[in-house]
Amino acid sequence: MRHINIWISGRVQKVGFRFSAMQAAYRFGILGFVQNLKNGIVYIEAEGGDDDLNSFVKWCKRGPLGAKVEDVEIRDGETKDFQTFEIISSRPGTS
């Protein structure tokens, strides 16, 4: 199990990105969460096997219909043993 943090920028808010990311996560067997940040970025923490994460990242680079992904930044992180994949609300002060 591997953990990655993903920052997605471009036209990625108000286009259904979080809901579509949750559907993609279910399809690829990814656990974690997705949220909108106040600076217009979509932030995802994702856990899964390497092949599943690679497929999910490939999806993130396209996004849903209506999105225009300009940049995707990925960093490895510590495994948190998520049990689901959820959409969470923006956190105050999160950028």
VENFEN-V715929 format. One record per residue. N is the residue number from 0. RES is the residue in one small letter. PHI is phi in whole degrees, -180 to 180 (* if undefined). NEAR is the number of other C-alpha atoms within 8 Angstrom. Layout:
n = <N;N>
res = <RES;RES>
phi = <PHI;PHI>
near = <NEAR;NEAR>
This chain:
n = <0;1;2;3;4;5;6;7;8;9;10;11;12;13;14;15;16;17;18;19;20;21;22;23;24;25;26;27;28;29;30;31;32;33;34;35;36;37;38;39;40;41;42;43;44;45;46;47;48;49;50;51;52;53;54;55;56;57;58;59;60;61;62;63;64;65;66;67;68;69;70;71;72;73;74;75;76;77;78;79;80;81;82;83;84;85;86;87;88;89;90;91;92;93;94>
res = <m;r;h;i;n;i;w;i;s;g;r;v;q;k;v;g;f;r;f;s;a;m;q;a;a;y;r;f;g;i;l;g;f;v;q;n;l;k;n;g;i;v;y;i;e;a;e;g;g;d;d;d;l;n;s;f;v;k;w;c;k;r;g;p;l;g;a;k;v;e;d;v;e;i;r;d;g;e;t;k;d;f;q;t;f;e;i;i;s;s;r;p;g;t;s>
phi = <*;-122;-119;-131;-108;-128;-115;-120;-121;126;-89;-125;-111;66;-130;79;-62;-63;-64;-65;-64;-65;-63;-64;-61;-61;-62;-97;73;-96;-113;144;-156;-133;-152;-85;-99;-65;-88;91;-92;-97;-115;-131;-111;-134;-130;171;-74;-56;-63;-66;-64;-61;-65;-66;-62;-58;-62;-58;-71;-99;74;-78;-56;99;-85;-130;-75;-103;-152;-130;-108;-127;-134;-70;-142;-78;-63;-114;55;-59;-105;-145;-122;-130;-92;-119;-70;-61;-99;-56;81;-82;-139>
near = <7;11;13;12;12;12;12;15;12;11;9;16;11;5;10;9;13;11;8;10;11;13;8;10;12;10;7;10;8;14;13;13;13;15;12;12;12;9;5;10;13;15;12;11;11;13;15;12;8;8;6;11;13;8;9;12;8;8;9;10;10;9;13;9;5;5;13;9;13;8;9;11;7;8;7;8;8;7;8;5;5;8;6;7;13;8;10;7;6;9;6;4;5;7;5>
